[in-house]
Amino acid sequence: MTLREQLQQREEAFLSPLACRSAQSRGRDRAEEECDVRTPFQRDTDRIVYSKAFRRLKHKTQVFLQPEGDHYRTRMTHTLEVSRIARTIARALQLNEDLTEAIALGHDLGHTPFGHAGERLLDEVMEGGFAHYRQSVRVVERLEKNGEGLNLTWEVRNGIACHTKGAPAATLEGQVVRLADHIAYINHDIEDALRGGIIYPMDIPLGVSHVLGFTHGERIDALVKDAIAASRDKGEICQSPDVGEAMETLKQFMFDSVYTNPLAKGEEGKAQEMLRRLFEHYQKNPDELPADFQEIRESEGVDRAVCDYIAGMTDPFAVERFKELFIPMGWTLK
């Protein structure tokens, strides 16, 4: 018996009847020989972590555009925080931690430069619209590994596709990631906004603080424990009414006070205009697209190739491309 088979036997014995077992996965689009050591979901986690799209997350905006300071979140640190919260909930509910981790680490691989500002711009200029969760699936199915994709299991791709809105994921592990994503971003965005002087502790609704706590750690602790208690032995991941209402109030507070605050988001218009100019430039000059995107240009059209290229850019790379294309360089006498 291989180590993988031993691990799958352990899953069968230990996991909740509601958990997704790796031996029962719907499989991959392209059949592969199984690994002797790792379960299919472990292999998916490794493929995601070693992907180029994952490495680029460290230079992509979470909320604040290229903030000055070492402690603001990036899309990478957000992803890691989601993974930790999701695994804690999954472990407590005896769900499959490997599947949960793979979905969490892959959920934002398709996110644009400059956060949701970039996403809104691509949604505007791209025929048929654009959403980062759909792009994340496209990254793992089409764009990684020189167009071959990562060939992940169906359960991981389903969890990535369903992590933001629409129908819930088919697995409880995917549903855990969806809630963990919300828990993580609301709370770390509060911490970053406090650090940046956008809001102050007394601004946070008092009723919310009485339910969830007054500090970052207290809020995370309350939300995680509530998710565990409310979801135990149920066929869905949920929250208690009081905590769910408090979280929605907190989310609305963040939209009103931070996500639409001119002090925090004042530069987003510039970022969007920059991406718009880049999109228009490569539309008109598709031969300038890197070689990786020429096949997409031929098979799916120029706009699709341009969208994939820009969506994959990091913040500093987009700025550098813009400078090279549109900012005159000084002439130096030699």
N, C-alpha and C positions, 0 to 999 in steps of 0.2 A: 504494500500500500504506500502510495506517495505521500509526501507531507501535505500536498494540496488536498488529497482525499481525506487525510486525517482532520484537517481543518474543516472540511465540509461536513464530516461526521460530527465534529464539535458544534458546528452551527446547528445541525439538526437536533442535537441534544439540548443545547443551551438557549437558543433563540425563542422568542415568543412565537406562538402559532401564527401571529399576524405579520411576522417579519418576512422579508424576502431572502430566501436562501440562494447562495450563488450557484448551487448545483441545479436550481430550477430556473435559472435565467432564460429569457427568450433568446439569448444568444446574440451574435454579431451579424452584420450584413454579409461579411465574408468569413466563412468558416476558418478556424485556426486550430492547430494542435494545442491542447491544453498544456499549461505550465506545470511542472512537477512540484513546484514550491508554492506558487501563489494562486489564490483563487481568481476567477475572472474579474471581480471587482477590485482586488488588490492590483492586478495588472492595469486596470483602467486608471487607478490613482497614479501609478507610476508614469503612465503615458502622458497624463495631463501635466504632472509636475515637470517632466522633462521636455514639454513642448515649448516652442518659441513664443506662442501666445501667452503662456503662463508667465514666462520671464518678463514679458513686456508690461505686465500689470504693475510692476514696481514704479513705472514712470507714467502712469495714467491717473488723472484726477479722480478723487472720490467726490468731494464737494467744493473745496477751495482750490482755485486755479493756481498752480505753482506757488504755494504759500512759502513764505520765508520762515524757516524754523524746521527743526528736525523731528518734531513729534506729531505733526499732522498726518492724518491717514492718507494712504494712497489706495488705489484699487487692489493692490496686493495685500496690504495689511487688513483691509476690509475682508477680503476673501479668507484670510487665515482666521480672523475673528469669527466669521460665519462657521467655518469648519469646527472650531473649538466648541462653540455653543451647540451646534447641531450634533456633534459626537456626544456631548454630555447628555443631551436629551435622549438620543438614540440608545446609549448605554443603559440609562435608567429604565427605559421601556423595553429593554432586551431586543432591540431592533439590530439590523445589520450595520455595524459601524463602518465597515469597509465601503459598502455602497453609499452610505451617508457621506463619508469623506470624499469619495470620488465626485459625487454630485456637487458638493459644496465647493471643492477646489476648481471645478470646471464651470460653475454657474455664470461667471462674468467674463469668460475668455473672449467674447465678442464685443465687449464694451468699447466705446469710441474714446478718442482723446477728448479731454475737457469734459468728462462726465456726461451728465444728462443734457448739457447744452449741445455737445456734439451729436448726441443721439437725436435730439429734436431737429437739428439742422439736416442730418441725413434723412430723417423721416420726411422732411419737407421737400428735398431735392430729388429723392430717389422714387421713381415710379413704382407704385405698389407699396410704398412706405418702408420704414426700417424700424426694427426693435432689437435691442441688444440681446434679448434672450433667444430670438430666432437666429441672430448672427452667431451667438455662442454655439448653437447646434451646427451651423454651417462651418464654423471653424473646425470642429472635431470631425465632421463628416466629409468636408470637401477641401479645406484650405491647408491644413497641417500636412507635413511630410510630403511636400512638393505635389500637392493635389490628391494624394491618396487618402488623407484623413487618418484619424487615429483608430478607426474601426472599434469603437467602444461598444459595450453591451447596450441592448435596448433600454434597460432600466436606467442606466446613467444618462443616456440621451433624453429619455422621457423626463427625468427629474430636472435636467437643465432647461428643457423647453418650458416646463410648467412652474418655474421658480418665482415668477413675478405676478402673473395675472392669468385669468381664464380658468379652465378646468383644473382641478387639483391633480397632482401627480398620481400615477397609478399605484405607486408604492407609498407606504407610510414613511419610508426613509426620504423620499422626495418631498413629501409634505412637511417633514421636519425641517428640511433645508429652507423651504419657503418661509416658514415662521422664523427660523434662526436668522435669515437674511434681514427680515424686518426688525427683529430685536437688535441685531448688531448695528444696522445703519442708523436707526433712530438714536440709539444711545451714544455711539461714538461721534455722531454728528453734533449732538449736544455738547460733548466734551470738547470737540474742536471749536465749536462756536463760542463756548465759554473762554477757551484759551485765546481766541482771536478778538474777544471783546465785542462780539456781535450781540450776545445776550448776557444776562447776569443771573446768578442763582435764584434771586427773588422773582425773576420773570417766569420761571417754570410754574405752571398752574398748581396751586396749593393742593387742590383736590387730588391731582395725579400723584403728587409727592406723598400724600397720606396713604395711598394705595400701594404705590410701587417703591417708595423710599426717596430719600433726599440726595443720594450720591449715585455716581455711575455704577459702583459695585452693588449697591442695594437694589437698584432698578434691574440690572441683569439677573441678579440672584432671584428676585421676586418673579420675573417673567419666566425664567427657566423652570423654577420649582412649580409654578402654576401650570405651565405646559405639560409637565410630567404628571401632575396630579389630575388635571382635567382630561388627559388623553389615555391614561392607563386603562388597558383592557377594552379600548374602543377601536372601532375600525376607521378612525380619523384622528388627525392631530388638531387639537382645538385649545381654547382658553376658557377660563371661567368668565361669566358675564361681567363681573366687576373689573377684572384685570383687562379683559378685551376692550371694554369701554374706556378705561384709563389709557390704554395704549393708543387707541384711536384719537383720543383727545390730545395726547402728546404728539402724535403724528401731525395733527392739524395745527398745533402750536408751532411745530417746526416749519411747516409750509408757510405759515403766516409770518413768522419771525426770522427765519433763516433762509429757506430755499428761494424766497422771493425778495429778500432783503437787498437793496441796492449796494449797501456797504460790502456784503459778502459776495454778491453776484454781479457787481457792476461791470466786470471785465468780460462777462460771458458774451455780450454782443460782439466784442472785438474777436473773440475766439471763433464765434459762429461765422463772422464775415471772412475770417481767414480760411476756414474750412470750405466755405462757399467758393472763394476764389480758387482754391486748390482743386475742388471738384470741377469747376468750369474749365480750368486750364487743362486738366488731364482728359476731359471730354473732348476738347479740341485737339489735343496732342497725345493721343493714346500710344503712339510709338515710344513715348517717354516713360511709360509704365515699366516697372521691372519685369524681367523675363518670367518670373513666377506667375504674373497676371496676364500674360499674352495669350495663354491657352484659354483662360476664362473669357477674355475679350473675344476670341474666335467662336467659342461654343455658347456663351451666354450674353454676349453683347458688351459694348464699351462701358455703359453705365454700371453694369454689375461689377465689372473689373475695377472701375474707379472706386466704387463704393467699398469693395472689399479692401482695396489698398488703403484708403483713408481711414476706414474703421479700425484697421490694424495698427495705425500709427500711434506712437506715444506722444505725449504733449510736446516734449522738446524736439522730437523728430519733425512733427508738423510745423513747429515754429521755424526750424532750420530750413525745411523745404520752402516755406513761404519766403524767407529771407533770400534764398538763392534765386527764386523765380521772380520776385517782385521788388526787392530792395536793392537799389544801385550800390555797387561796391566802390569804395574809393580807389583811385588810380595812383599807384606808387611808382615814382621814378627810380630806376635802378642805375 
